[in-house]
């Protein structure tokens, strides 16, 4: 399903209808959102194109015996465990 949605949103017409125009629709829609197809597709487009959901998560530093381990050392330690 993910691949199909990405393929659909790669089409300029689909992107314009459900992302660019869809954001305006979300603000003005009088329908119950879960029942409105345009609202739902606009939310998917927002998720794909906004970049809000593609930001990397900040990882907590790894601490062993009270000492912080640099990120480049973490992988070999984890592989050994």
N, C-alpha and C positions, 0 to 999 in steps of 0.2 A: 504494500500500500504506500509506503514511504517513497519508493522509486516512482510510482505512478504520479503521486502528488508533485514530486520534484519535476518530473517531465512536463506535467500540465503547466506548472508555474514558470517553466522555461519558455513557454510560448508568450510572446509579447501581448497578444490580445487577452489571454487568460490573466496574465499578471496585471494588466491595466484594469480589467473588469473587477477582479476579486481582491487585488491588493491596493492599488492606487485609488480607485473609486470606492472600494470596499471600506476603507478607513472612514470616509465621509458617511457611508451607509451605517457603520457601527454607531456613530454619534447621533444619527437621526432616526434610526429604526424604531418603530413602535411595536414590532412583533415581539413575542416571547423568544429570546435569543436562542435557546436550544432547538427551537422549531424553525428557525430562519436559516435557510441554506446559504444565503449571501453572507450573513453574519459568521457562520461557521467557516466558510471558505476564506473570508477576510481574516479571521483569526489565524488560520493556517498560513496564509500569505504573510501576515505580520511575523509569525514565528520564523518563517524562512528568511525574509528579507531584512528584518529590523536589526539583526545582529545581537539583540538582547539575550538570546539563548545560546549564543556561540562564544560567549566570553569565557576564558579559561578560569577555572576555580583556583583560588589561592590555597595552596596546600599548607597544612600545619608543618612546621619544621620537625624532623625526626630527632628525638632526644633519646640517647642511650647512656645510662649511668650518669645522668645529669649534664651531659655534654651534647650540644647541638651538632648533628652530623650534616656536612655540606651535601647538597642535592646530588652532585656527581659521584658521591661515595654510596648513596642509598641503594642503588641497584645491585652492586656486588654483595652488599650485606644481606639484602633480601633474598638474592639467589642462593646464598649459602644456607640461610635458614630453611 
